[in-house]
Amino acid sequence: MSREELLALPTTTTVEVAARALGLGRTRAYQLAKLGRFPCKTIRIGASYRVITADLQRLLEHHPTAR
């Protein structure tokens, strides 16, 4: 995911999009979210998980090799 794509994300994004930015597989990303161990803040809305984009951006700024 490019820096421009990352900056264009809405306030929250899907676990799939965040996983792609972090280089994680979809299944592993959902496992981490369900365990409360996803590398950045997630919120649960009904049966779905959303990732706080600002947290994702901060994580990638501090650990650019996570991409």
N, C-alpha and C positions, 0 to 999 in steps of 0.2 A: 504494500500500500504506500502510495507516495505521500509526501508531506502535505501536498495540496488536497489530496483526498481526505487525509486525516483532519485537516483544518476545516473542511467542508461538512463534516459530520454534524448531525443535530445534537441537542443536549444529551440525549441518551441514544445508544445504538444497540443493535442485537449482539448476542454472544457470538454469533457466527462472524460478524464483521470484526469485532474485537479480536477474536481468535485469529483471523486472517492477518490482522495488523501485528499480532504478537508471534505469528508463526506456529500457532497451536492448531491441532486438529479439532474438528467440530465435536467429536465424542468426548475427547479429553477436556475440552473447554466446558462442556455441560457438566461433566463429572466434577470439575473444580468448583463450578458455580453452585451445584447442589450441596457440596461439602462446605461451602463458605470459604473456599481457598483460592478463588479466582484471583489473579495478580492485581486487579484493581476493583474498585467498589462496584458491586452489582445490587440491583433491587429486584425484588420479585413482584410481578403484577399478575395476579391470577396464577395461571400455570406457566407463564413465560418469565424469562429473566431479561433484564436490560442492564447495560453497562453504562456507567457515568462517563461520558466522553472526556470531560476535563481530567478525570483520573487516568484514563487511558493515555491522553496526550502527555501528562506529567510523567508517567511511567516510561513512555518512549523517549522523552527528552532526556531523562536520567540514565536510561539504558538503551541507547540507540541500536545496539546489536540484537535487541529482542525482536526486531523486524525480520 
